[in-house]
Amino acid sequence: MNTLPPSADETAENSQPMPQGVALLHNPLYNRGTGFTAAEREAFGLRGLLPPRVLSIEEHAARILENLRKKPTDLEKYVYLIDTEDRNETLFYRILIDNMEEMMPIVYTPTVGQACQQYGHIFRRPRGLFLSADDRGHIAELLANWPNDDIRVIVVTDGERILGLGDQGANGMGIPVGKLSLYTACAGIPPSTTLPIMLDVGTENETFLNDPLYIGLPQRRLRGAEYDAFIEEFMVAVTERFPHVLVQFEDFANIHAFHLLQRYRDRFRVFNDDIQGTAAVTLAGLFAALRLIAVEGGPRRRLGDQRLLFLGAGEAGVGIADLVVSAMVEEGLTADEARGRCWFVDSRGLVVQSRDDLQAHKLPYAHDHPPLADLAAAVEELRPTALIGVSGQPRTFTRAIIERMAHYNERPIIFALSNPTSKSECTAEEAYTFTGGRAIFASGSPFPSFKLYGKTYYPGQGNNAYIFPGVGLGVVVSGARHVTDEMFQAAARTLAEQVTEADMAAGRIYPTLSRIREVSAAIATAVAAIAYRAGLATQPEPADLPAHIQDFMYKPDYRPLV
């Protein structure tokens, strides 16, 4: 059996032969520029190819940060960071890890959304694999071109539903690249064992179809049986090529996301971050919000006492509701009772049984209730304790709606989760101002701290990066054959437990990003423990699981190569 490497730090050096001379300087996995020691320069034919002074990784990072902070826009910062990753992966990850709160909005949401929209125009160097509809029948051959056999995590997309931006086609490759950067930075998955993949099946985006610099197939999307056959060929080929791989489905449209997850979750090691990752981070926010209310002296309430109203009934919203229902059932409710606590408003109003236009994934939440035309009417009628936005429609939590939430709740829970920032249902400032500072707020993309009535508020960011890297780490370390709903529920509870008293005193319902590796390790421990307990693990169970996970996590340092 192909076992895990003894430590993540050794993975890069052991996975591929060491190049020499100029080839070494052009290999981002090994290159460290002027960080190569005198002995390494002698051993690898680098003398004369570099300035004589040897610099530490700290000195390298200081130089990159100095130049990065001079860039006038976040998109230019993104390009500069990606260029750094293309030259020196170790340095890139050191900068990312040591400056997480500053860097995450650049390498991921919201800036990655801008990068996807401009991907063909800022494209410099390919990363990962591009498998197109023209490659049907040859997917296994293309996968064989990848040089590293030991791939443990793949993030794959077809680019049809990128953040809140819609169809970005092959330009959506920015998302898998960004997600895998977070797998490494947040959870220590070795970068050499990750692989971003774009399934280019065309696009319906007229701008890209008419853009001479668009990098993808300039044709309409593959649909129906042909699309399903293409995905099937990919899934079979990729799991044969990389038998220990975890495949994360990312940013597939609703018409595909649910049925792909159902089709493959019991066959392969897969999950959908937009459905399950978003669900877990939101459930964690709800758990933490209830803790915060109790700490402040409010009534101690269970999750099952809440009434949730969702704006948006796509994969994110239904995924959240499904996980919330499972958590409520654990508290003692029946599944029907739990679903009765979750209500949805979509583009046509309240989701109710009398409607004849509902997709299958909405039916479990279609309640017996008179139709209501819009969100404002639903808030007035249902009086929810929590309002959760996953609509991709900006500013839909209006002042009137937020004020009604505050009228019915002493501490209204308002989660505006749509990404990027431009798509958020409301801003943090609006949520706090229109509730007189009483809202418990979270967003999908970051908002700055905000001062009101002499108090500083620190908006929580319900970022999936709190969940998917830790889940992936737990799956990789245990070798779990499948990724289960129980694992995501455990991840949510673990994340909520990581919210400290200091966090709650500041009004935060998520830990600070500076602690995300610690948080990911705790989530990985919980996930791996489930894999061992459920008989899903394929790796031997260590005597000390938390220590084993810490030992495995990749740490970006210039380790001696000689």
VEXDREN-2710 file (C-alpha; in Angstrom, 1 decimal):
% VEXDREN-2710
k/r/px/py/pz
1/MET/0.0/0.0/0.0
2/ASN/1.2/3.5/-0.8
3/THR/1.6/5.0/2.7
4/LEU/1.8/8.6/3.7
5/PRO/5.2/10.2/3.9
6/PRO/6.7/10.2/7.4
7/SER/6.5/14.0/7.6
8/ALA/5.1/16.7/5.4
9/ASP/8.4/18.6/5.4
10/GLU/10.1/15.7/3.7
11/THR/7.5/15.3/1.0
12/ALA/8.8/17.9/-1.5
13/GLU/12.4/16.7/-1.3
14/ASN/11.5/13.0/-1.6
15/SER/8.8/13.2/-4.3
16/GLN/10.8/14.3/-7.3
17/PRO/14.5/14.1/-8.3
18/MET/16.5/17.3/-7.6
19/PRO/17.2/19.4/-10.7
20/GLN/20.6/21.1/-11.2
21/GLY/21.9/24.5/-12.1
22/VAL/19.5/26.9/-14.0
23/ALA/16.8/24.2/-14.0
24/LEU/16.8/24.3/-10.2
25/LEU/16.4/28.1/-10.1
26/HIS/13.4/27.7/-12.4
27/ASN/11.7/25.0/-10.3
28/PRO/9.4/26.6/-7.7
29/LEU/9.2/23.5/-5.5
30/TYR/13.0/23.6/-4.8
31/ASN/14.1/27.1/-5.7
32/ARG/15.1/29.5/-2.9
33/GLY/17.1/32.0/-4.9
34/THR/19.8/33.7/-2.8
35/GLY/18.7/31.5/0.1
36/PHE/20.8/28.6/-1.2
37/THR/23.8/28.1/1.1
38/ALA/27.4/27.9/-0.1
39/ALA/27.3/24.1/0.2
40/GLU/24.1/23.8/-1.8
41/ARG/25.4/26.2/-4.5
42/GLU/28.5/23.9/-4.8
43/ALA/26.5/20.7/-4.8
44/PHE/23.9/21.8/-7.4
45/GLY/26.0/23.8/-9.8
46/LEU/24.7/27.2/-8.7
47/ARG/28.0/29.0/-8.1
48/GLY/28.1/32.2/-10.3
49/LEU/24.4/31.9/-11.1
50/LEU/23.4/33.9/-8.0
51/PRO/24.7/37.0/-6.2
52/PRO/27.2/35.9/-3.5
53/ARG/25.3/36.9/-0.4
54/VAL/23.1/34.3/1.3
55/LEU/19.8/35.6/2.6
56/SER/17.5/33.9/5.1
57/ILE/13.8/33.2/4.4
58/GLU/12.9/36.0/6.8
59/GLU/15.0/38.5/4.8
60/HIS/13.4/37.2/1.6
61/ALA/9.9/37.6/3.0
62/ALA/10.7/41.2/4.1
63/ARG/11.7/42.1/0.6
64/ILE/8.5/40.5/-1.0
65/LEU/6.3/42.2/1.6
66/GLU/8.0/45.6/1.0
67/ASN/7.3/45.4/-2.7
68/LEU/3.8/43.9/-2.3
69/ARG/2.6/46.7/-0.1
70/LYS/3.6/49.2/-2.7
71/LYS/1.2/47.8/-5.3
72/PRO/-1.7/50.2/-5.8
73/THR/-4.5/47.6/-6.2
74/ASP/-5.4/44.2/-4.8
75/LEU/-5.4/42.7/-8.2
76/GLU/-1.8/43.8/-8.8
77/LYS/-1.0/42.3/-5.3
78/TYR/-2.6/39.1/-6.4
79/VAL/-0.5/38.9/-9.6
80/TYR/2.7/39.7/-7.6
81/LEU/1.9/36.9/-5.1
82/ILE/1.2/34.4/-7.8
83/ASP/4.5/35.3/-9.5
84/THR/6.2/34.6/-6.1
85/GLU/4.5/31.2/-5.9
86/ASP/5.7/30.4/-9.4
87/ARG/9.2/31.2/-8.5
88/ASN/9.6/30.0/-4.9
89/GLU/6.7/28.0/-3.2
90/THR/8.4/27.8/0.1
91/LEU/8.7/31.6/0.4
92/PHE/5.2/32.1/-0.9
93/TYR/3.8/29.9/1.9
94/ARG/5.9/31.5/4.6
95/ILE/4.5/34.9/3.6
96/LEU/1.0/33.5/3.5
97/ILE/1.1/31.8/6.9
98/ASP/2.9/34.6/8.7
99/ASN/0.5/37.3/7.4
100/MET/-2.8/35.3/7.1
101/GLU/-5.2/38.1/7.8
102/GLU/-3.5/40.4/5.3
103/MET/-3.0/37.8/2.6
104/MET/-6.1/35.7/2.5
105/PRO/-8.3/38.4/1.0
106/ILE/-5.7/38.7/-1.8
107/VAL/-5.1/35.1/-2.7
108/TYR/-8.7/34.2/-2.1
109/THR/-12.1/36.0/-1.8
110/PRO/-12.7/38.8/-2.7
111/THR/-9.7/39.5/-5.0
112/VAL/-9.7/36.0/-6.6
113/GLY/-13.1/36.9/-8.1
114/GLN/-11.5/39.9/-9.9
115/ALA/-8.6/37.6/-10.9
116/CYS/-11.0/35.1/-12.5
117/GLN/-12.8/37.8/-14.5
118/GLN/-9.4/38.9/-15.8
119/TYR/-7.7/35.5/-15.9
120/GLY/-6.9/35.4/-19.6
121/HIS/-5.5/38.9/-19.5
122/ILE/-3.2/38.4/-16.4
123/PHE/-2.3/34.8/-17.4
124/ARG/1.5/34.2/-17.0
125/ARG/2.2/30.5/-16.3
126/PRO/-0.1/27.5/-16.2
127/ARG/-0.7/25.8/-12.9
128/GLY/-2.4/22.4/-12.6
129/LEU/-4.2/20.6/-15.5
130/PHE/-6.7/21.8/-18.1
131/LEU/-8.9/19.0/-19.3
132/SER/-11.3/20.0/-22.1
133/ALA/-14.3/18.6/-23.8
134/ASP/-12.0/18.0/-26.8
135/ASP/-10.0/15.6/-24.7
136/ARG/-12.9/13.1/-24.3
137/GLY/-11.6/9.6/-24.6
138/HIS/-8.1/10.7/-23.6
139/ILE/-8.4/11.9/-20.0
140/ALA/-6.2/9.1/-18.6
141/GLU/-3.5/10.0/-21.1
142/LEU/-3.5/13.7/-20.0
143/LEU/-3.5/12.8/-16.3
144/ALA/-0.4/10.7/-17.0
145/ASN/1.4/13.9/-18.0
146/TRP/1.4/15.1/-14.4
147/PRO/4.9/14.4/-13.0
148/ASN/4.0/13.7/-9.4
149/ASP/2.4/10.3/-8.6
150/ASP/1.6/11.1/-5.0
151/ILE/-1.4/13.5/-5.3
152/ARG/-3.5/13.6/-2.1
153/VAL/-5.9/16.6/-2.8
154/ILE/-7.5/17.8/-6.0
155/VAL/-9.8/20.8/-6.3
156/VAL/-11.8/20.6/-9.6
157/THR/-14.2/22.9/-11.2
158/ASP/-16.0/23.4/-14.5
159/GLY/-16.2/27.1/-13.9
160/GLU/-19.9/27.5/-14.2
161/ARG/-20.7/29.1/-10.9
162/ILE/-17.7/31.0/-9.7
163/LEU/-18.4/32.7/-6.4
164/GLY/-21.3/35.1/-7.0
165/LEU/-20.0/35.9/-10.5
166/GLY/-21.6/33.1/-12.5
167/ASP/-20.1/31.4/-15.5
168/GLN/-16.4/32.2/-15.8
169/GLY/-15.5/29.2/-17.9
170/ALA/-11.8/28.2/-18.0
171/ASN/-11.0/31.5/-16.2
172/GLY/-12.5/29.8/-13.1
173/MET/-9.1/28.0/-12.7
174/GLY/-8.2/30.8/-10.2
175/ILE/-10.5/29.2/-7.7
176/PRO/-8.9/25.7/-7.5
177/VAL/-5.4/27.3/-7.5
178/GLY/-6.5/29.6/-4.6
179/LYS/-8.3/26.8/-2.6
180/LEU/-5.2/24.6/-2.8
181/SER/-3.0/27.5/-1.5
182/LEU/-5.3/27.5/1.5
183/TYR/-5.1/23.8/2.0
184/THR/-1.3/24.2/2.4
185/ALA/-1.3/27.5/4.3
186/CYS/-4.2/26.7/6.6
187/ALA/-3.8/23.0/7.2
188/GLY/-0.3/22.1/6.1
189/ILE/-1.1/19.8/3.1
190/PRO/2.2/19.6/1.3
191/PRO/1.9/21.7/-1.9
192/SER/3.6/18.9/-4.0
193/THR/0.7/16.6/-3.2
194/THR/-2.0/19.0/-4.4
195/LEU/-3.4/19.5/-8.0
196/PRO/-5.8/22.1/-9.3
197/ILE/-7.9/20.9/-12.3
198/MET/-10.1/22.8/-14.7
199/LEU/-12.7/20.8/-16.7
200/ASP/-13.2/23.1/-19.6
201/VAL/-16.6/22.1/-21.1
202/GLY/-17.2/25.5/-22.7
203/THR/-19.0/28.6/-21.4
204/GLU/-22.2/30.6/-21.9
205/ASN/-20.4/33.8/-21.0
206/GLU/-20.8/36.0/-24.1
207/THR/-18.0/38.3/-23.0
208/PHE/-15.5/35.4/-23.0
209/LEU/-16.8/33.9/-26.1
210/ASN/-16.0/37.1/-27.9
211/ASP/-12.7/37.8/-26.1
212/PRO/-9.7/36.9/-28.2
213/LEU/-7.6/36.5/-25.0
214/TYR/-10.0/34.0/-23.4
215/ILE/-7.9/30.9/-22.4
216/GLY/-10.7/28.3/-22.7
217/LEU/-12.7/26.7/-25.5
218/PRO/-14.7/29.4/-27.2
219/GLN/-17.8/27.3/-27.5
220/ARG/-21.1/26.6/-25.7
221/ARG/-21.2/24.3/-22.7
222/LEU/-21.4/20.5/-23.0
223/ARG/-24.8/19.5/-21.6
224/GLY/-26.8/16.4/-20.8
225/ALA/-25.6/12.9/-21.3
226/GLU/-22.3/14.1/-22.9
227/TYR/-21.5/16.2/-19.9
228/ASP/-22.3/13.3/-17.5
229/ALA/-20.1/10.9/-19.6
230/PHE/-17.2/13.4/-19.5
231/ILE/-17.4/13.7/-15.7
232/GLU/-17.6/9.9/-15.3
233/GLU/-14.5/9.5/-17.5
234/PHE/-12.7/12.0/-15.4
235/MET/-13.6/10.5/-12.0
236/VAL/-12.7/7.0/-13.0
237/ALA/-9.4/8.1/-14.6
238/VAL/-8.3/10.5/-11.8
239/THR/-8.9/7.9/-9.0
240/GLU/-7.0/5.3/-11.0
241/ARG/-4.1/7.7/-11.6
242/PHE/-4.1/8.9/-8.0
243/PRO/-5.7/6.1/-5.9
244/HIS/-5.4/8.0/-2.5
245/VAL/-6.7/11.3/-3.7
246/LEU/-9.4/13.4/-2.1
247/VAL/-11.5/15.2/-4.8
248/GLN/-13.2/18.5/-3.9
249/PHE/-15.9/19.6/-6.3
250/GLU/-15.8/23.4/-6.5
251/ASP/-18.2/26.0/-8.0
252/PHE/-20.3/23.7/-10.1
253/ALA/-23.8/25.0/-11.0
254/ASN/-26.8/23.8/-9.0
255/ILE/-28.0/21.7/-12.0
256/HIS/-24.9/19.5/-11.5
257/ALA/-23.6/20.1/-7.9
258/PHE/-26.2/18.0/-6.0
259/HIS/-26.4/15.0/-8.4
260/LEU/-22.6/14.8/-8.8
261/LEU/-22.2/14.7/-5.0
262/GLN/-24.9/12.0/-4.7
263/ARG/-23.5/10.0/-7.6
264/TYR/-19.9/9.9/-6.4
265/ARG/-19.8/10.3/-2.6
266/ASP/-20.2/6.6/-1.9
267/ARG/-17.9/5.5/-4.8
268/PHE/-15.0/7.8/-4.3
269/ARG/-13.3/10.1/-1.7
270/VAL/-15.1/13.3/-2.6
271/PHE/-17.0/16.3/-1.2
272/ASN/-18.5/19.5/-2.4
273/ASP/-17.3/22.6/-0.6
274/ASP/-20.1/24.9/-1.7
275/ILE/-22.7/22.4/-0.2
276/GLN/-20.8/20.8/2.7
277/GLY/-18.1/23.3/3.6
278/THR/-20.4/26.3/3.5
279/ALA/-22.8/24.3/5.6
280/ALA/-20.3/23.5/8.3
281/VAL/-18.9/27.0/8.6
282/THR/-22.4/28.4/8.9
283/LEU/-23.4/25.8/11.5
284/ALA/-20.3/26.6/13.5
285/GLY/-21.3/30.3/13.4
286/LEU/-24.8/29.5/14.7
287/PHE/-23.4/27.4/17.5
288/ALA/-21.0/30.2/18.4
289/ALA/-23.7/32.8/18.2
290/LEU/-25.9/30.9/20.7
291/ARG/-22.8/30.6/23.0
292/LEU/-22.3/34.3/22.7
293/ILE/-25.9/35.1/23.7
294/ALA/-25.6/32.8/26.7
295/VAL/-22.3/34.3/27.8
296/GLU/-23.9/37.8/27.7
297/GLY/-26.6/36.6/30.1
298/GLY/-29.3/35.9/27.5
299/PRO/-31.5/32.8/27.5
300/ARG/-29.6/29.6/26.9
301/ARG/-31.2/28.2/23.7
302/ARG/-30.6/25.1/21.7
303/LEU/-30.1/25.1/17.9
304/GLY/-33.5/23.4/17.7
305/ASP/-35.2/26.5/19.3
306/GLN/-34.2/28.7/16.3
307/ARG/-36.1/29.6/13.2
308/LEU/-33.9/30.1/10.2
309/LEU/-34.9/32.0/7.1
310/PHE/-32.6/31.6/4.1
311/LEU/-32.5/34.0/1.1
312/GLY/-31.3/31.8/-1.7
313/ALA/-32.3/28.1/-2.2
314/GLY/-29.3/26.9/-4.2
315/GLU/-26.5/24.5/-3.2
316/ALA/-25.1/26.6/-0.4
317/GLY/-28.5/27.3/1.3
318/VAL/-29.8/23.7/1.1
319/GLY/-26.5/22.3/2.1
320/ILE/-26.6/24.5/5.3
321/ALA/-30.1/23.5/6.0
322/ASP/-29.4/19.8/5.6
323/LEU/-26.5/20.0/8.1
324/VAL/-28.5/22.1/10.5
325/VAL/-31.3/19.5/10.4
326/SER/-28.8/16.7/11.2
327/ALA/-27.5/18.8/14.2
328/MET/-31.1/19.4/15.4
329/VAL/-31.9/15.7/15.1
330/GLU/-28.9/15.1/17.4
331/GLU/-30.5/17.4/19.9
332/GLY/-33.7/15.3/19.9
333/LEU/-35.9/16.7/17.2
334/THR/-37.4/14.6/14.5
335/ALA/-36.2/15.3/10.9
336/ASP/-39.6/16.7/10.0
337/GLU/-39.5/19.0/13.1
338/ALA/-36.0/20.1/12.2
339/ARG/-36.9/20.9/8.6
340/GLY/-39.9/22.9/9.9
341/ARG/-37.4/25.2/11.5
342/CYS/-35.8/26.0/8.1
343/TRP/-37.5/28.3/5.6
344/PHE/-36.4/29.5/2.2
345/VAL/-37.1/32.5/0.0
346/ASP/-35.9/32.3/-3.6
347/SER/-36.3/34.6/-6.6
348/ARG/-40.1/33.7/-6.8
349/GLY/-40.9/34.2/-3.1
350/LEU/-41.3/31.8/-0.2
351/VAL/-40.7/28.1/-0.9
352/VAL/-44.1/26.5/-0.2
353/GLN/-45.8/23.3/-1.2
354/SER/-48.3/24.9/-3.5
355/ARG/-45.7/26.0/-5.9
356/ASP/-45.2/23.9/-9.0
357/ASP/-41.8/25.3/-10.1
358/LEU/-39.6/23.8/-7.4
359/GLN/-36.4/21.8/-8.1
360/ALA/-35.9/18.5/-6.3
361/HIS/-33.4/19.9/-3.8
362/LYS/-35.9/22.5/-2.6
363/LEU/-38.8/20.1/-2.0
364/PRO/-37.8/18.9/1.6
365/TYR/-38.1/22.6/2.7
366/ALA/-41.4/23.4/0.8
367/HIS/-43.8/23.9/3.8
368/ASP/-47.5/24.0/3.9
369/HIS/-48.0/27.8/4.1
370/PRO/-49.7/30.5/2.0
371/PRO/-47.4/32.0/-0.6
372/LEU/-45.4/35.1/0.3
373/ALA/-44.0/37.3/-2.4
374/ASP/-40.6/38.4/-1.0
375/LEU/-38.1/38.4/1.8
376/ALA/-39.7/41.3/3.6
377/ALA/-43.1/39.6/3.8
378/ALA/-41.4/36.4/5.0
379/VAL/-39.5/38.2/7.8
380/GLU/-42.8/39.8/8.9
381/GLU/-44.8/36.6/8.8
382/LEU/-42.2/34.0/10.1
383/ARG/-40.3/36.2/12.6
384/PRO/-37.0/34.3/12.2
385/THR/-34.2/34.3/14.8
386/ALA/-31.6/34.0/12.1
387/LEU/-31.4/35.5/8.6
388/ILE/-29.0/33.7/6.3
389/GLY/-28.1/35.2/2.9
390/VAL/-26.7/32.9/0.2
391/SER/-28.4/34.5/-2.8
392/GLY/-25.5/36.2/-4.6
393/GLN/-27.8/39.3/-4.8
394/PRO/-26.2/42.4/-3.2
395/ARG/-28.0/44.7/-0.7
396/THR/-31.1/42.4/-0.5
397/PHE/-31.0/42.7/3.3
398/THR/-32.5/46.2/3.3
399/ARG/-32.7/48.6/6.2
400/ALA/-36.4/47.8/6.7
401/ILE/-35.7/44.0/6.8
402/ILE/-32.8/44.4/9.2
403/GLU/-34.8/46.7/11.5
404/ARG/-37.6/44.1/11.6
405/MET/-35.1/41.4/12.6
406/ALA/-34.0/43.7/15.4
407/HIS/-37.7/44.3/16.4
408/TYR/-38.4/40.6/16.8
409/ASN/-35.0/39.6/18.4
410/GLU/-32.9/41.1/21.1
411/ARG/-29.8/39.6/19.4
412/PRO/-30.7/39.1/15.7
413/ILE/-28.4/36.7/13.9
414/ILE/-27.6/38.1/10.4
415/PHE/-25.3/36.2/8.1
416/ALA/-24.7/37.8/4.7
417/LEU/-22.6/35.0/3.2
418/SER/-22.6/35.7/-0.6
419/ASN/-19.1/36.2/-2.1
420/PRO/-17.3/38.3/-3.2
421/THR/-17.8/41.4/-1.1
422/SER/-19.7/43.2/-3.9
423/LYS/-22.4/40.4/-3.7
424/SER/-22.9/40.5/0.1
425/GLU/-26.6/40.9/1.1
426/CYS/-25.6/43.7/3.4
427/THR/-22.5/45.2/4.9
428/ALA/-21.3/44.8/8.4
429/GLU/-21.9/48.5/9.0
430/GLU/-25.5/48.2/7.9
431/ALA/-26.2/45.2/10.0
432/TYR/-24.8/46.8/13.2
433/THR/-26.2/50.3/12.5
434/PHE/-29.7/49.3/11.7
435/THR/-29.9/47.0/14.8
436/GLY/-28.5/49.5/17.2
437/GLY/-25.4/47.4/17.5
438/ARG/-27.3/44.3/18.6
439/ALA/-26.7/42.1/15.5
440/ILE/-24.6/39.0/15.6
441/PHE/-23.1/39.4/12.1
442/ALA/-21.0/37.2/9.8
443/SER/-20.2/37.6/6.1
444/GLY/-18.6/35.4/3.4
445/SER/-16.0/38.0/2.5
446/PRO/-14.2/40.2/5.0
447/PHE/-15.4/43.5/6.3
448/PRO/-13.3/45.9/8.4
449/SER/-13.9/46.5/12.0
450/PHE/-16.5/49.2/12.7
451/LYS/-17.0/51.6/15.6
452/LEU/-20.5/52.5/16.7
453/TYR/-21.7/54.1/20.0
454/GLY/-18.1/54.1/21.2
455/LYS/-17.7/50.3/20.8
456/THR/-15.6/48.6/18.1
457/TYR/-17.3/45.7/16.3
458/TYR/-15.3/42.9/14.7
459/PRO/-17.4/41.3/11.9
460/GLY/-17.1/37.5/11.7
461/GLN/-16.1/36.0/8.4
462/GLY/-17.9/32.7/7.7
463/ASN/-15.0/31.7/5.5
464/ASN/-15.0/28.1/4.2
465/ALA/-11.2/28.2/4.8
466/TYR/-12.0/27.5/8.4
467/ILE/-13.5/24.1/7.4
468/PHE/-12.3/22.5/4.2
469/PRO/-8.5/22.5/4.9
470/GLY/-9.0/20.8/8.2
471/VAL/-11.4/18.3/6.9
472/GLY/-9.0/17.5/4.0
473/LEU/-6.1/17.1/6.4
474/GLY/-8.1/14.7/8.6
475/VAL/-9.1/12.7/5.5
476/VAL/-5.5/12.6/4.1
477/VAL/-3.9/11.5/7.4
478/SER/-6.5/8.8/8.1
479/GLY/-6.8/7.8/4.5
480/ALA/-10.6/7.8/4.9
481/ARG/-12.4/6.1/2.0
482/HIS/-15.3/8.5/2.1
483/VAL/-16.1/11.9/3.5
484/THR/-19.3/11.8/5.6
485/ASP/-21.8/14.3/6.9
486/GLU/-20.8/13.3/10.4
487/MET/-17.3/14.6/9.6
488/PHE/-18.7/18.0/8.6
489/GLN/-20.9/18.2/11.7
490/ALA/-17.8/17.4/13.8
491/ALA/-15.9/20.0/12.0
492/ALA/-18.6/22.6/12.7
493/ARG/-18.7/21.8/16.4
494/THR/-14.9/21.8/16.7
495/LEU/-14.7/25.2/15.0
496/ALA/-17.3/26.6/17.3
497/GLU/-15.3/25.3/20.3
498/GLN/-12.3/27.1/19.0
499/VAL/-14.0/30.5/19.6
500/THR/-12.4/31.8/22.8
501/GLU/-13.8/33.9/25.6
502/ALA/-11.6/36.8/24.2
503/ASP/-13.2/36.3/20.8
504/MET/-16.7/36.5/22.3
505/ALA/-15.8/39.5/24.4
506/ALA/-14.9/41.2/21.1
507/GLY/-18.2/40.0/19.5
508/ARG/-16.5/37.5/17.2
509/ILE/-18.1/34.2/16.4
510/TYR/-15.1/32.8/14.5
511/PRO/-11.5/32.5/15.7
512/THR/-9.0/35.0/14.3
513/LEU/-7.4/33.9/11.1
514/SER/-4.0/34.1/12.8
515/ARG/-5.0/30.9/14.6
516/ILE/-6.3/29.0/11.5
517/ARG/-3.5/26.3/11.5
518/GLU/-4.3/25.5/15.1
519/VAL/-8.0/25.4/14.3
520/SER/-7.4/23.2/11.2
521/ALA/-5.4/20.8/13.2
522/ALA/-8.2/20.5/15.8
523/ILE/-10.7/19.9/13.0
524/ALA/-8.5/17.3/11.3
525/THR/-8.2/15.4/14.6
526/ALA/-12.0/15.3/15.0
527/VAL/-12.4/14.2/11.4
528/ALA/-9.7/11.5/11.5
529/ALA/-11.1/10.2/14.8
530/ILE/-14.5/9.6/13.1
531/ALA/-12.7/7.8/10.2
532/TYR/-11.0/5.5/12.6
533/ARG/-14.2/4.9/14.7
534/ALA/-16.3/4.3/11.7
535/GLY/-13.9/1.8/10.1
536/LEU/-13.3/4.2/7.1
537/ALA/-9.6/4.7/7.6
538/THR/-7.0/3.0/5.5
539/GLN/-3.9/4.3/7.5
540/PRO/-2.8/2.8/10.8
541/GLU/-4.2/4.7/13.8
542/PRO/-1.4/6.5/15.6
543/ALA/-1.1/6.3/19.4
544/ASP/-1.2/10.1/19.6
545/LEU/-3.5/11.4/16.8
546/PRO/-3.1/15.2/17.5
547/ALA/0.7/14.9/17.7
548/HIS/0.7/12.8/14.5
549/ILE/-1.3/15.5/12.7
550/GLN/1.0/18.2/13.9
551/ASP/4.1/16.3/12.7
552/PHE/2.5/15.8/9.3
553/MET/1.8/19.4/8.6
554/TYR/4.0/21.1/6.1
555/LYS/6.1/24.0/7.4
556/PRO/7.7/26.4/4.9
557/ASP/11.3/26.7/5.9
558/TYR/14.6/26.6/4.0
559/ARG/15.6/23.1/5.2
560/PRO/19.1/22.0/4.3
561/LEU/19.3/20.2/0.9
562/VAL/22.9/19.0/1.4
END
